[in-house]
Amino acid sequence: MEYPAEYKYTKDHEWLQVEGKTALVGLTDFAQKQLGDIVFVEVVSKEGAQLEAEEPFGSVESVKAVSEFFSPVSGKVVAVNALLDAEPDAINTDPHGSWIIKIEMSGAKQLDGLLTAAQYEQFITAED
């Protein structure tokens, strides 16, 4: 799988698609493959909630394990993808197109600490 070059990535295996001051956050293809078939997605942070970078905002349950999501940036949750309530397996078929939450970032400078697609690919290659 090719990782979208315009996205940013974390070592916790989340991706961000930045659109101005907001970012869509999702789970990477690598993480999805490690977890196996995803059967349940829970987002505990509701719209309007403030998140700090690296704060857990939900979890994903697969046939193998339960894993937490961590916010890659600080900011306010402006949307939660309700589609995943009924179709959590959307992450299985399109991990980089199935966003989980949308965050209004508290500042673009926090993107500086995130990985580019090339850096993320090097990171997961070293992890394998």
Backbone as XML, in Angstrom:
<?xml version="1.0"?>
<chain id="A" units="angstrom">
  <residue number="1" name="MET">
    <atom name="N" x="0.842" y="-1.182" z="0.000"/>
    <atom name="CA" x="0.000" y="0.000" z="0.000"/>
    <atom name="C" x="0.879" y="1.234" z="0.000"/>
  </residue>
  <residue number="2" name="GLU">
    <atom name="N" x="0.528" y="2.178" z="-0.830"/>
    <atom name="CA" x="1.219" y="3.461" z="-0.816"/>
    <atom name="C" x="0.526" y="4.377" z="0.177"/>
  </residue>
  <residue number="3" name="TYR">
    <atom name="N" x="1.318" y="5.089" z="0.936"/>
    <atom name="CA" x="0.773" y="6.022" z="1.925"/>
    <atom name="C" x="0.659" y="7.400" z="1.288"/>
  </residue>
  <residue number="4" name="PRO">
    <atom name="N" x="-0.521" y="8.021" z="1.367"/>
    <atom name="CA" x="-0.709" y="9.324" z="0.728"/>
    <atom name="C" x="0.349" y="10.335" z="1.180"/>
  </residue>
  <residue number="5" name="ALA">
    <atom name="N" x="1.051" y="10.911" z="0.218"/>
    <atom name="CA" x="2.147" y="11.831" z="0.516"/>
    <atom name="C" x="1.677" y="13.109" z="1.189"/>
  </residue>
  <residue number="6" name="GLU">
    <atom name="N" x="0.420" y="13.503" z="0.962"/>
    <atom name="CA" x="-0.071" y="14.751" z="1.547"/>
    <atom name="C" x="-0.517" y="14.592" z="3.002"/>
  </residue>
  <residue number="7" name="TYR">
    <atom name="N" x="-0.570" y="13.363" z="3.502"/>
    <atom name="CA" x="-0.957" y="13.105" z="4.891"/>
    <atom name="C" x="0.258" y="13.226" z="5.798"/>
  </residue>
  <residue number="8" name="LYS">
    <atom name="N" x="-0.006" y="13.394" z="7.092"/>
    <atom name="CA" x="1.007" y="13.306" z="8.141"/>
    <atom name="C" x="0.692" y="12.035" z="8.937"/>
  </residue>
  <residue number="9" name="TYR">
    <atom name="N" x="1.702" y="11.484" z="9.618"/>
    <atom name="CA" x="1.553" y="10.205" z="10.310"/>
    <atom name="C" x="2.164" y="10.263" z="11.703"/>
  </residue>
  <residue number="10" name="THR">
    <atom name="N" x="1.692" y="9.363" z="12.579"/>
    <atom name="CA" x="2.251" y="9.261" z="13.923"/>
    <atom name="C" x="2.865" y="7.881" z="14.110"/>
  </residue>
  <residue number="11" name="LYS">
    <atom name="N" x="3.697" y="7.761" z="15.130"/>
    <atom name="CA" x="4.280" y="6.463" z="15.461"/>
    <atom name="C" x="3.255" y="5.559" z="16.141"/>
  </residue>
  <residue number="12" name="ASP">
    <atom name="N" x="2.088" y="6.118" z="16.481"/>
    <atom name="CA" x="0.973" y="5.327" z="17.019"/>
    <atom name="C" x="0.073" y="4.822" z="15.894"/>
  </residue>
  <residue number="13" name="HIS">
    <atom name="N" x="0.447" y="5.103" z="14.639"/>
    <atom name="CA" x="-0.224" y="4.600" z="13.441"/>
    <atom name="C" x="-1.553" y="5.289" z="13.128"/>
  </residue>
  <residue number="14" name="GLU">
    <atom name="N" x="-1.619" y="6.590" z="13.431"/>
    <atom name="CA" x="-2.746" y="7.398" z="12.959"/>
    <atom name="C" x="-2.253" y="8.261" z="11.805"/>
  </residue>
  <residue number="15" name="TRP">
    <atom name="N" x="-3.185" y="8.615" z="10.928"/>
    <atom name="CA" x="-2.862" y="9.556" z="9.850"/>
    <atom name="C" x="-3.690" y="10.818" z="10.032"/>
  </residue>
  <residue number="16" name="LEU">
    <atom name="N" x="-3.188" y="11.920" z="9.457"/>
    <atom name="CA" x="-3.907" y="13.197" z="9.446"/>
    <atom name="C" x="-3.953" y="13.707" z="8.025"/>
  </residue>
  <residue number="17" name="GLN">
    <atom name="N" x="-5.122" y="14.121" z="7.606"/>
    <atom name="CA" x="-5.268" y="14.812" z="6.331"/>
    <atom name="C" x="-5.632" y="16.249" z="6.694"/>
  </residue>
  <residue number="18" name="VAL">
    <atom name="N" x="-4.687" y="17.149" z="6.503"/>
    <atom name="CA" x="-4.851" y="18.534" z="6.929"/>
    <atom name="C" x="-5.558" y="19.337" z="5.844"/>
  </residue>
  <residue number="19" name="GLU">
    <atom name="N" x="-6.590" y="20.063" z="6.274"/>
    <atom name="CA" x="-7.364" y="20.945" z="5.388"/>
    <atom name="C" x="-7.489" y="22.288" z="6.076"/>
  </residue>
  <residue number="20" name="GLY">
    <atom name="N" x="-6.525" y="23.187" z="5.840"/>
    <atom name="CA" x="-6.531" y="24.485" z="6.519"/>
    <atom name="C" x="-6.239" y="24.303" z="8.000"/>
  </residue>
  <residue number="21" name="LYS">
    <atom name="N" x="-7.189" y="24.734" z="8.859"/>
    <atom name="CA" x="-7.005" y="24.630" z="10.309"/>
    <atom name="C" x="-7.571" y="23.329" z="10.880"/>
  </residue>
  <residue number="22" name="THR">
    <atom name="N" x="-8.150" y="22.492" z="10.019"/>
    <atom name="CA" x="-8.733" y="21.245" z="10.504"/>
    <atom name="C" x="-7.974" y="20.051" z="9.953"/>
  </residue>
  <residue number="23" name="ALA">
    <atom name="N" x="-8.149" y="18.935" z="10.623"/>
    <atom name="CA" x="-7.501" y="17.696" z="10.180"/>
    <atom name="C" x="-8.441" y="16.522" z="10.396"/>
  </residue>
  <residue number="24" name="LEU">
    <atom name="N" x="-8.543" y="15.689" z="9.382"/>
    <atom name="CA" x="-9.219" y="14.406" z="9.523"/>
    <atom name="C" x="-8.198" y="13.437" z="10.098"/>
  </residue>
  <residue number="25" name="VAL">
    <atom name="N" x="-8.631" y="12.576" z="11.010"/>
    <atom name="CA" x="-7.732" y="11.626" z="11.659"/>
    <atom name="C" x="-8.266" y="10.218" z="11.420"/>
  </residue>
  <residue number="26" name="GLY">
    <atom name="N" x="-7.368" y="9.315" z="11.043"/>
    <atom name="CA" x="-7.761" y="7.931" z="10.808"/>
    <atom name="C" x="-6.662" y="6.973" z="11.201"/>
  </residue>
  <residue number="27" name="LEU">
    <atom name="N" x="-6.898" y="5.708" z="10.935"/>
    <atom name="CA" x="-5.987" y="4.627" z="11.264"/>
    <atom name="C" x="-5.254" y="4.194" z="9.994"/>
  </residue>
  <residue number="28" name="THR">
    <atom name="N" x="-3.954" y="3.999" z="10.081"/>
    <atom name="CA" x="-3.182" y="3.646" z="8.886"/>
    <atom name="C" x="-3.442" y="2.211" z="8.430"/>
  </residue>
  <residue number="29" name="ASP">
    <atom name="N" x="-3.123" y="1.973" z="7.181"/>
    <atom name="CA" x="-3.243" y="0.634" z="6.609"/>
    <atom name="C" x="-2.382" y="-0.360" z="7.380"/>
  </residue>
  <residue number="30" name="PHE">
    <atom name="N" x="-1.188" y="0.051" z="7.782"/>
    <atom name="CA" x="-0.299" y="-0.820" z="8.554"/>
    <atom name="C" x="-0.990" y="-1.278" z="9.842"/>
  </residue>
  <residue number="31" name="ALA">
    <atom name="N" x="-1.583" y="-0.334" z="10.570"/>
    <atom name="CA" x="-2.262" y="-0.667" z="11.821"/>
    <atom name="C" x="-3.448" y="-1.590" z="11.565"/>
  </residue>
  <residue number="32" name="GLN">
    <atom name="N" x="-4.194" y="-1.307" z="10.525"/>
    <atom name="CA" x="-5.357" y="-2.142" z="10.198"/>
    <atom name="C" x="-4.921" y="-3.572" z="9.912"/>
  </residue>
  <residue number="33" name="LYS">
    <atom name="N" x="-3.839" y="-3.726" z="9.173"/>
    <atom name="CA" x="-3.353" y="-5.077" z="8.859"/>
    <atom name="C" x="-2.853" y="-5.792" z="10.118"/>
  </residue>
  <residue number="34" name="GLN">
    <atom name="N" x="-2.213" y="-5.053" z="11.021"/>
    <atom name="CA" x="-1.724" y="-5.646" z="12.263"/>
    <atom name="C" x="-2.889" y="-6.103" z="13.149"/>
  </residue>
  <residue number="35" name="LEU">
    <atom name="N" x="-3.960" y="-5.313" z="13.166"/>
    <atom name="CA" x="-5.117" y="-5.628" z="14.004"/>
    <atom name="C" x="-5.979" y="-6.748" z="13.419"/>
  </residue>
  <residue number="36" name="GLY">
    <atom name="N" x="-6.041" y="-6.831" z="12.119"/>
    <atom name="CA" x="-6.949" y="-7.780" z="11.475"/>
    <atom name="C" x="-8.297" y="-7.123" z="11.238"/>
  </residue>
  <residue number="37" name="ASP">
    <atom name="N" x="-9.319" y="-7.924" z="10.985"/>
    <atom name="CA" x="-10.640" y="-7.384" z="10.662"/>
    <atom name="C" x="-11.203" y="-6.576" z="11.821"/>
  </residue>
  <residue number="38" name="ILE">
    <atom name="N" x="-11.499" y="-5.308" z="11.538"/>
    <atom name="CA" x="-12.060" y="-4.411" z="12.546"/>
    <atom name="C" x="-13.565" y="-4.632" z="12.612"/>
  </residue>
  <residue number="39" name="VAL">
    <atom name="N" x="-14.060" y="-4.831" z="13.846"/>
    <atom name="CA" x="-15.477" y="-5.143" z="14.028"/>
    <atom name="C" x="-16.227" y="-4.075" z="14.828"/>
  </residue>
  <residue number="40" name="PHE">
    <atom name="N" x="-15.494" y="-3.162" z="15.479"/>
    <atom name="CA" x="-16.150" y="-2.145" z="16.307"/>
    <atom name="C" x="-15.236" y="-0.942" z="16.462"/>
  </residue>
  <residue number="41" name="VAL">
    <atom name="N" x="-15.807" y="0.257" z="16.317"/>
    <atom name="CA" x="-15.077" y="1.505" z="16.532"/>
    <atom name="C" x="-15.834" y="2.307" z="17.573"/>
  </residue>
  <residue number="42" name="GLU">
    <atom name="N" x="-15.131" y="2.741" z="18.621"/>
    <atom name="CA" x="-15.743" y="3.563" z="19.659"/>
    <atom name="C" x="-14.979" y="4.873" z="19.773"/>
  </residue>
  <residue number="43" name="VAL">
    <atom name="N" x="-15.707" y="5.980" z="19.674"/>
    <atom name="CA" x="-15.117" y="7.299" z="19.872"/>
    <atom name="C" x="-15.730" y="7.858" z="21.153"/>
  </residue>
  <residue number="44" name="VAL">
    <atom name="N" x="-14.884" y="8.071" z="22.163"/>
    <atom name="CA" x="-15.391" y="8.580" z="23.439"/>
    <atom name="C" x="-15.397" y="10.104" z="23.486"/>
  </residue>
  <residue number="45" name="SER">
    <atom name="N" x="-14.608" y="10.736" z="22.639"/>
    <atom name="CA" x="-14.588" y="12.198" z="22.571"/>
    <atom name="C" x="-15.689" y="12.652" z="21.621"/>
  </residue>
  <residue number="46" name="LYS">
    <atom name="N" x="-16.603" y="13.440" z="22.123"/>
    <atom name="CA" x="-17.747" y="13.911" z="21.331"/>
    <atom name="C" x="-17.434" y="15.247" z="20.670"/>
  </residue>
  <residue number="47" name="GLU">
    <atom name="N" x="-18.292" y="15.651" z="19.738"/>
    <atom name="CA" x="-18.131" y="16.946" z="19.093"/>
    <atom name="C" x="-18.099" y="18.038" z="20.154"/>
  </residue>
  <residue number="48" name="GLY">
    <atom name="N" x="-17.159" y="18.960" z="19.992"/>
    <atom name="CA" x="-16.996" y="20.061" z="20.937"/>
    <atom name="C" x="-15.957" y="19.788" z="22.012"/>
  </residue>
  <residue number="49" name="ALA">
    <atom name="N" x="-15.555" y="18.532" z="22.171"/>
    <atom name="CA" x="-14.562" y="18.174" z="23.196"/>
    <atom name="C" x="-13.186" y="18.713" z="22.819"/>
  </residue>
  <residue number="50" name="GLN">
    <atom name="N" x="-12.438" y="19.124" z="23.805"/>
    <atom name="CA" x="-11.060" y="19.560" z="23.604"/>
    <atom name="C" x="-10.136" y="18.356" z="23.816"/>
  </residue>
  <residue number="51" name="LEU">
    <atom name="N" x="-9.206" y="18.169" z="22.908"/>
    <atom name="CA" x="-8.230" y="17.081" z="23.024"/>
    <atom name="C" x="-6.827" y="17.658" z="23.066"/>
  </residue>
  <residue number="52" name="GLU">
    <atom name="N" x="-5.983" y="17.025" z="23.837"/>
    <atom name="CA" x="-4.568" y="17.349" z="23.843"/>
    <atom name="C" x="-3.846" y="16.317" z="22.978"/>
  </residue>
  <residue number="53" name="ALA">
    <atom name="N" x="-2.749" y="16.710" z="22.374"/>
    <atom name="CA" x="-1.961" y="15.765" z="21.580"/>
    <atom name="C" x="-1.598" y="14.553" z="22.435"/>
  </residue>
  <residue number="54" name="GLU">
    <atom name="N" x="-1.709" y="13.374" z="21.850"/>
    <atom name="CA" x="-1.408" y="12.081" z="22.459"/>
    <atom name="C" x="-2.460" y="11.621" z="23.471"/>
  </residue>
  <residue number="55" name="GLU">
    <atom name="N" x="-3.568" y="12.362" z="23.596"/>
    <atom name="CA" x="-4.654" y="11.949" z="24.483"/>
    <atom name="C" x="-5.518" y="10.911" z="23.771"/>
  </residue>
  <residue number="56" name="PRO">
    <atom name="N" x="-5.898" y="9.831" z="24.455"/>
    <atom name="CA" x="-6.780" y="8.842" z="23.814"/>
    <atom name="C" x="-8.163" y="9.436" z="23.551"/>
  </residue>
  <residue number="57" name="PHE">
    <atom name="N" x="-8.722" y="9.108" z="22.372"/>
    <atom name="CA" x="-10.061" y="9.617" z="22.056"/>
    <atom name="C" x="-11.034" y="8.504" z="21.690"/>
  </residue>
  <residue number="58" name="GLY">
    <atom name="N" x="-10.574" y="7.275" z="21.712"/>
    <atom name="CA" x="-11.451" y="6.158" z="21.377"/>
    <atom name="C" x="-10.649" y="4.889" z="21.207"/>
  </residue>
  <residue number="59" name="SER">
    <atom name="N" x="-11.348" y="3.876" z="20.688"/>
    <atom name="CA" x="-10.677" y="2.601" z="20.489"/>
    <atom name="C" x="-11.280" y="1.865" z="19.303"/>
  </residue>
  <residue number="60" name="VAL">
    <atom name="N" x="-10.537" y="0.891" z="18.865"/>
    <atom name="CA" x="-10.977" y="0.032" z="17.773"/>
    <atom name="C" x="-10.835" y="-1.408" z="18.248"/>
  </residue>
  <residue number="61" name="GLU">
    <atom name="N" x="-11.842" y="-2.208" z="17.926"/>
    <atom name="CA" x="-11.802" y="-3.614" z="18.302"/>
    <atom name="C" x="-11.752" y="-4.452" z="17.032"/>
  </residue>
  <residue number="62" name="SER">
    <atom name="N" x="-10.826" y="-5.387" z="17.029"/>
    <atom name="CA" x="-10.708" y="-6.288" z="15.883"/>
    <atom name="C" x="-10.886" y="-7.711" z="16.377"/>
  </residue>
  <residue number="63" name="VAL">
    <atom name="N" x="-10.775" y="-8.644" z="15.452"/>
    <atom name="CA" x="-10.874" y="-10.054" z="15.837"/>
    <atom name="C" x="-9.667" y="-10.482" z="16.683"/>
  </residue>
  <residue number="64" name="LYS">
    <atom name="N" x="-8.581" y="-9.697" z="16.645"/>
    <atom name="CA" x="-7.370" y="-10.027" z="17.377"/>
    <atom name="C" x="-7.208" y="-9.275" z="18.692"/>
  </residue>
  <residue number="65" name="ALA">
    <atom name="N" x="-7.620" y="-7.985" z="18.724"/>
    <atom name="CA" x="-7.282" y="-7.148" z="19.882"/>
    <atom name="C" x="-8.138" y="-5.884" z="19.933"/>
  </residue>
  <residue number="66" name="VAL">
    <atom name="N" x="-7.988" y="-5.172" z="21.044"/>
    <atom name="CA" x="-8.563" y="-3.842" z="21.188"/>
    <atom name="C" x="-7.384" y="-2.876" z="21.273"/>
  </residue>
  <residue number="67" name="SER">
    <atom name="N" x="-7.467" y="-1.772" z="20.535"/>
    <atom name="CA" x="-6.381" y="-0.799" z="20.516"/>
    <atom name="C" x="-6.953" y="0.607" z="20.637"/>
  </residue>
  <residue number="68" name="GLU">
    <atom name="N" x="-6.263" y="1.467" z="21.373"/>
    <atom name="CA" x="-6.721" y="2.848" z="21.543"/>
    <atom name="C" x="-6.263" y="3.724" z="20.384"/>
  </residue>
  <residue number="69" name="PHE">
    <atom name="N" x="-7.061" y="4.772" z="20.133"/>
    <atom name="CA" x="-6.673" y="5.847" z="19.218"/>
    <atom name="C" x="-6.115" y="6.982" z="20.069"/>
  </residue>
  <residue number="70" name="PHE">
    <atom name="N" x="-5.081" y="7.655" z="19.578"/>
    <atom name="CA" x="-4.512" y="8.804" z="20.270"/>
    <atom name="C" x="-4.562" y="10.007" z="19.344"/>
  </residue>
  <residue number="71" name="SER">
    <atom name="N" x="-4.934" y="11.149" z="19.893"/>
    <atom name="CA" x="-5.018" y="12.357" z="19.074"/>
    <atom name="C" x="-3.612" y="12.788" z="18.666"/>
  </residue>
  <residue number="72" name="PRO">
    <atom name="N" x="-3.369" y="12.964" z="17.382"/>
    <atom name="CA" x="-2.048" y="13.384" z="16.922"/>
    <atom name="C" x="-1.756" y="14.855" z="17.210"/>
  </residue>
  <residue number="73" name="VAL">
    <atom name="N" x="-2.811" y="15.658" z="17.398"/>
    <atom name="CA" x="-2.666" y="17.099" z="17.615"/>
    <atom name="C" x="-3.644" y="17.553" z="18.699"/>
  </residue>
  <residue number="74" name="SER">
    <atom name="N" x="-3.397" y="18.741" z="19.230"/>
    <atom name="CA" x="-4.330" y="19.346" z="20.180"/>
    <atom name="C" x="-5.367" y="20.153" z="19.411"/>
  </residue>
  <residue number="75" name="GLY">
    <atom name="N" x="-6.592" y="20.182" z="19.948"/>
    <atom name="CA" x="-7.633" y="20.958" z="19.306"/>
    <atom name="C" x="-9.015" y="20.510" z="19.721"/>
  </residue>
  <residue number="76" name="LYS">
    <atom name="N" x="-10.007" y="21.011" z="19.001"/>
    <atom name="CA" x="-11.408" y="20.726" z="19.313"/>
    <atom name="C" x="-11.972" y="19.746" z="18.296"/>
  </residue>
  <residue number="77" name="VAL">
    <atom name="N" x="-12.683" y="18.743" z="18.786"/>
    <atom name="CA" x="-13.352" y="17.782" z="17.915"/>
    <atom name="C" x="-14.541" y="18.499" z="17.263"/>
  </residue>
  <residue number="78" name="VAL">
    <atom name="N" x="-14.537" y="18.567" z="15.934"/>
    <atom name="CA" x="-15.638" y="19.237" z="15.231"/>
    <atom name="C" x="-16.569" y="18.251" z="14.535"/>
  </residue>
  <residue number="79" name="ALA">
    <atom name="N" x="-16.139" y="16.998" z="14.399"/>
    <atom name="CA" x="-17.006" y="15.979" z="13.798"/>
    <atom name="C" x="-16.488" y="14.595" z="14.157"/>
  </residue>
  <residue number="80" name="VAL">
    <atom name="N" x="-17.434" y="13.670" z="14.276"/>
    <atom name="CA" x="-17.139" y="12.255" z="14.490"/>
    <atom name="C" x="-17.801" y="11.500" z="13.338"/>
  </residue>
  <residue number="81" name="ASN">
    <atom name="N" x="-17.088" y="10.579" z="12.728"/>
    <atom name="CA" x="-17.612" y="9.837" z="11.584"/>
    <atom name="C" x="-18.630" y="8.798" z="12.048"/>
  </residue>
  <residue number="82" name="ALA">
    <atom name="N" x="-19.910" y="9.168" z="12.012"/>
    <atom name="CA" x="-20.996" y="8.291" z="12.473"/>
    <atom name="C" x="-21.151" y="7.052" z="11.596"/>
  </residue>
  <residue number="83" name="LEU">
    <atom name="N" x="-20.667" y="7.095" z="10.358"/>
    <atom name="CA" x="-20.737" y="5.942" z="9.467"/>
    <atom name="C" x="-20.055" y="4.721" z="10.087"/>
  </residue>
  <residue number="84" name="LEU">
    <atom name="N" x="-18.995" y="4.961" z="10.864"/>
    <atom name="CA" x="-18.247" y="3.843" z="11.441"/>
    <atom name="C" x="-19.021" y="3.109" z="12.530"/>
  </residue>
  <residue number="85" name="ASP">
    <atom name="N" x="-20.082" y="3.732" z="13.077"/>
    <atom name="CA" x="-20.933" y="3.034" z="14.038"/>
    <atom name="C" x="-21.590" y="1.822" z="13.378"/>
  </residue>
  <residue number="86" name="ALA">
    <atom name="N" x="-22.096" y="2.051" z="12.176"/>
    <atom name="CA" x="-22.801" y="0.985" z="11.450"/>
    <atom name="C" x="-21.869" y="0.152" z="10.578"/>
  </residue>
  <residue number="87" name="GLU">
    <atom name="N" x="-20.776" y="0.769" z="10.121"/>
    <atom name="CA" x="-19.872" y="0.083" z="9.191"/>
    <atom name="C" x="-18.412" y="0.211" z="9.627"/>
  </residue>
  <residue number="88" name="PRO">
    <atom name="N" x="-18.040" y="-0.359" z="10.772"/>
    <atom name="CA" x="-16.649" y="-0.248" z="11.213"/>
    <atom name="C" x="-15.668" y="-0.906" z="10.246"/>
  </residue>
  <residue number="89" name="ASP">
    <atom name="N" x="-16.177" y="-1.862" z="9.473"/>
    <atom name="CA" x="-15.307" y="-2.557" z="8.518"/>
    <atom name="C" x="-14.895" y="-1.676" z="7.344"/>
  </residue>
  <residue number="90" name="ALA">
    <atom name="N" x="-15.422" y="-0.460" z="7.256"/>
    <atom name="CA" x="-14.965" y="0.477" z="6.222"/>
    <atom name="C" x="-13.463" y="0.729" z="6.361"/>
  </residue>
  <residue number="91" name="ILE">
    <atom name="N" x="-12.970" y="0.668" z="7.592"/>
    <atom name="CA" x="-11.529" y="0.844" z="7.815"/>
    <atom name="C" x="-10.749" y="-0.320" z="7.200"/>
  </residue>
  <residue number="92" name="ASN">
    <atom name="N" x="-11.343" y="-1.505" z="7.181"/>
    <atom name="CA" x="-10.667" y="-2.667" z="6.592"/>
    <atom name="C" x="-10.462" y="-2.489" z="5.091"/>
  </residue>
  <residue number="93" name="THR">
    <atom name="N" x="-11.460" y="-1.955" z="4.421"/>
    <atom name="CA" x="-11.396" y="-1.842" z="2.966"/>
    <atom name="C" x="-10.761" y="-0.544" z="2.483"/>
  </residue>
  <residue number="94" name="ASP">
    <atom name="N" x="-10.830" y="0.527" z="3.295"/>
    <atom name="CA" x="-10.285" y="1.822" z="2.883"/>
    <atom name="C" x="-9.746" y="2.576" z="4.094"/>
  </residue>
  <residue number="95" name="PRO">
    <atom name="N" x="-8.639" y="2.094" z="4.683"/>
    <atom name="CA" x="-8.142" y="2.720" z="5.902"/>
    <atom name="C" x="-7.742" y="4.189" z="5.737"/>
  </residue>
  <residue number="96" name="HIS">
    <atom name="N" x="-7.224" y="4.555" z="4.575"/>
    <atom name="CA" x="-6.793" y="5.946" z="4.399"/>
    <atom name="C" x="-7.894" y="6.847" z="3.873"/>
  </residue>
  <residue number="97" name="GLY">
    <atom name="N" x="-9.071" y="6.306" z="3.668"/>
    <atom name="CA" x="-10.218" y="7.108" z="3.263"/>
    <atom name="C" x="-11.308" y="7.138" z="4.321"/>
  </residue>
  <residue number="98" name="SER">
    <atom name="N" x="-11.150" y="6.327" z="5.369"/>
    <atom name="CA" x="-12.153" y="6.227" z="6.429"/>
    <atom name="C" x="-11.665" y="6.984" z="7.659"/>
  </residue>
  <residue number="99" name="TRP">
    <atom name="N" x="-12.028" y="8.246" z="7.722"/>
    <atom name="CA" x="-11.610" y="9.066" z="8.867"/>
    <atom name="C" x="-12.466" y="8.734" z="10.085"/>
  </residue>
  <residue number="100" name="ILE">
    <atom name="N" x="-11.907" y="9.022" z="11.264"/>
    <atom name="CA" x="-12.587" y="8.716" z="12.516"/>
    <atom name="C" x="-13.121" y="9.985" z="13.165"/>
  </residue>
  <residue number="101" name="ILE">
    <atom name="N" x="-12.247" y="10.983" z="13.319"/>
    <atom name="CA" x="-12.681" y="12.277" z="13.843"/>
    <atom name="C" x="-12.076" y="13.396" z="13.010"/>
  </residue>
  <residue number="102" name="LYS">
    <atom name="N" x="-12.699" y="14.567" z="13.134"/>
    <atom name="CA" x="-12.179" y="15.777" z="12.505"/>
    <atom name="C" x="-11.873" y="16.757" z="13.634"/>
  </residue>
  <residue number="103" name="ILE">
    <atom name="N" x="-10.653" y="17.281" z="13.641"/>
    <atom name="CA" x="-10.188" y="18.167" z="14.704"/>
    <atom name="C" x="-9.866" y="19.548" z="14.135"/>
  </residue>
  <residue number="104" name="GLU">
    <atom name="N" x="-10.346" y="20.581" z="14.832"/>
    <atom name="CA" x="-9.904" y="21.944" z="14.546"/>
    <atom name="C" x="-8.649" y="22.149" z="15.380"/>
  </residue>
  <residue number="105" name="MET">
    <atom name="N" x="-7.507" y="22.198" z="14.705"/>
    <atom name="CA" x="-6.224" y="22.238" z="15.401"/>
    <atom name="C" x="-6.019" y="23.561" z="16.122"/>
  </residue>
  <residue number="106" name="SER">
    <atom name="N" x="-5.360" y="23.485" z="17.280"/>
    <atom name="CA" x="-5.081" y="24.696" z="18.044"/>
    <atom name="C" x="-3.872" y="25.450" z="17.486"/>
  </residue>
  <residue number="107" name="GLY">
    <atom name="N" x="-3.160" y="24.860" z="16.555"/>
    <atom name="CA" x="-2.037" y="25.535" z="15.914"/>
    <atom name="C" x="-1.345" y="24.609" z="14.929"/>
  </residue>
  <residue number="108" name="ALA">
    <atom name="N" x="-0.932" y="25.147" z="13.785"/>
    <atom name="CA" x="-0.311" y="24.330" z="12.744"/>
    <atom name="C" x="1.107" y="23.894" z="13.127"/>
  </residue>
  <residue number="109" name="LYS">
    <atom name="N" x="1.727" y="24.584" z="14.066"/>
    <atom name="CA" x="3.103" y="24.264" z="14.461"/>
    <atom name="C" x="3.219" y="22.828" z="14.986"/>
  </residue>
  <residue number="110" name="GLN">
    <atom name="N" x="2.137" y="22.305" z="15.569"/>
    <atom name="CA" x="2.203" y="20.950" z="16.113"/>
    <atom name="C" x="2.369" y="19.880" z="15.037"/>
  </residue>
  <residue number="111" name="LEU">
    <atom name="N" x="2.153" y="20.230" z="13.777"/>
    <atom name="CA" x="2.363" y="19.280" z="12.684"/>
    <atom name="C" x="3.848" y="18.995" z="12.482"/>
  </residue>
  <residue number="112" name="ASP">
    <atom name="N" x="4.702" y="19.900" z="12.997"/>
    <atom name="CA" x="6.146" y="19.760" z="12.812"/>
    <atom name="C" x="6.701" y="18.452" z="13.370"/>
  </residue>
  <residue number="113" name="GLY">
    <atom name="N" x="6.098" y="17.924" z="14.413"/>
    <atom name="CA" x="6.602" y="16.711" z="15.032"/>
    <atom name="C" x="6.084" y="15.427" z="14.415"/>
  </residue>
  <residue number="114" name="LEU">
    <atom name="N" x="5.232" y="15.543" z="13.407"/>
    <atom name="CA" x="4.650" y="14.352" z="12.779"/>
    <atom name="C" x="5.500" y="13.874" z="11.611"/>
  </residue>
  <residue number="115" name="LEU">
    <atom name="N" x="5.259" y="12.649" z="11.188"/>
    <atom name="CA" x="6.053" y="12.036" z="10.125"/>
    <atom name="C" x="5.461" y="12.293" z="8.745"/>
  </residue>
  <residue number="116" name="THR">
    <atom name="N" x="6.336" y="12.396" z="7.758"/>
    <atom name="CA" x="5.890" y="12.417" z="6.367"/>
    <atom name="C" x="5.601" y="10.977" z="5.958"/>
  </residue>
  <residue number="117" name="ALA">
    <atom name="N" x="5.019" y="10.798" z="4.792"/>
    <atom name="CA" x="4.743" y="9.443" z="4.305"/>
    <atom name="C" x="6.034" y="8.630" z="4.199"/>
  </residue>
  <residue number="118" name="ALA">
    <atom name="N" x="7.091" y="9.227" z="3.665"/>
    <atom name="CA" x="8.364" y="8.513" z="3.519"/>
    <atom name="C" x="8.946" y="8.133" z="4.883"/>
  </residue>
  <residue number="119" name="GLN">
    <atom name="N" x="8.878" y="9.050" z="5.844"/>
    <atom name="CA" x="9.376" y="8.753" z="7.187"/>
    <atom name="C" x="8.547" y="7.645" z="7.844"/>
  </residue>
  <residue number="120" name="TYR">
    <atom name="N" x="7.231" y="7.700" z="7.639"/>
    <atom name="CA" x="6.366" y="6.671" z="8.228"/>
    <atom name="C" x="6.676" y="5.306" z="7.615"/>
  </residue>
  <residue number="121" name="GLU">
    <atom name="N" x="6.866" y="5.252" z="6.319"/>
    <atom name="CA" x="7.189" y="3.980" z="5.665"/>
    <atom name="C" x="8.506" y="3.419" z="6.190"/>
  </residue>
  <residue number="122" name="GLN">
    <atom name="N" x="9.503" y="4.276" z="6.424"/>
    <atom name="CA" x="10.771" y="3.818" z="7.019"/>
    <atom name="C" x="10.520" y="3.290" z="8.427"/>
  </residue>
  <residue number="123" name="PHE">
    <atom name="N" x="9.685" y="3.994" z="9.186"/>
    <atom name="CA" x="9.371" y="3.594" z="10.564"/>
    <atom name="C" x="8.722" y="2.221" z="10.608"/>
  </residue>
  <residue number="124" name="ILE">
    <atom name="N" x="7.724" y="1.978" z="9.767"/>
    <atom name="CA" x="7.039" y="0.685" z="9.821"/>
    <atom name="C" x="7.907" y="-0.437" z="9.256"/>
  </residue>
  <residue number="125" name="THR">
    <atom name="N" x="8.804" y="-0.119" z="8.327"/>
    <atom name="CA" x="9.715" y="-1.123" z="7.804"/>
    <atom name="C" x="10.655" y="-1.578" z="8.917"/>
  </residue>
  <residue number="126" name="ALA">
    <atom name="N" x="11.123" y="-0.641" z="9.728"/>
    <atom name="CA" x="12.003" y="-0.966" z="10.848"/>
    <atom name="C" x="11.265" y="-1.734" z="11.936"/>
  </residue>
  <residue number="127" name="GLU">
    <atom name="N" x="9.930" y="-1.482" z="12.059"/>
    <atom name="CA" x="9.117" y="-2.133" z="13.087"/>
    <atom name="C" x="8.770" y="-3.574" z="12.731"/>
  </residue>
  <residue number="128" name="ASP">
    <atom name="N" x="8.704" y="-3.869" z="11.441"/>
    <atom name="CA" x="8.312" y="-5.220" z="10.978"/>
    <atom name="C" x="9.350" y="-6.268" z="11.313"/>
  </residue>
</chain>
